Amino acid sequence: MDKLVINNNVRTLRFFKDEMTQKDLAKAVGVSRQTIVAIEKGQYSPTLELCFKIAIVFNKTLEEVFYIDNNQKME
């Protein structure tokens, strides 16, 4: 099976949460701002624990924050 590409709505959710900064989100979930940047750009697939932490910050389900586009696969 090919590696799945995990997309996310983190940037949009930050905007709608009083324009939360990447730094603020990083602090809330215990990672660096660079990690949040990489997640938003789709360059890093976070651990399941980090996915849950991010979802909790936004009071959303995992599926509302992260999703897989079954038609898009990494080579």
C-alpha positions, 0 to 999 in steps of 0.5 A, spaced: 500 500 500 502 506 498 503 511 503 497 516 505 497 523 504 494 526 511 491 533 509 489 538 515 485 544 516 489 547 522 491 553 518 483 555 517 482 552 524 487 557 527 484 563 523 477 562 526 480 561 533 481 568 534 487 568 529 491 564 533 498 564 532 502 558 530 507 559 536 500 559 540 498 553 538 505 550 538 505 552 546 498 549 547 500 542 544 507 542 546 511 542 540 515 547 536 512 553 531 516 549 526 513 543 527 506 547 526 508 550 520 510 543 517 504 540 519 500 546 516 504 545 509 503 537 509 510 536 510 510 532 516 505 527 519 504 528 526 503 522 531 496 520 533 497 523 540 499 530 537 493 529 532 488 529 538 492 534 542 491 539 536 483 537 535 482 538 543 485 545 542 480 547 537 474 542 540 474 538 534 474 531 532 480 528 529 476 528 522 474 535 522 482 537 523 485 531 519 483 528 513 486 523 507 484 524 500 484 517 498 485 520 490 492 523 492 498 518 494 505 519 495 510 516 490 
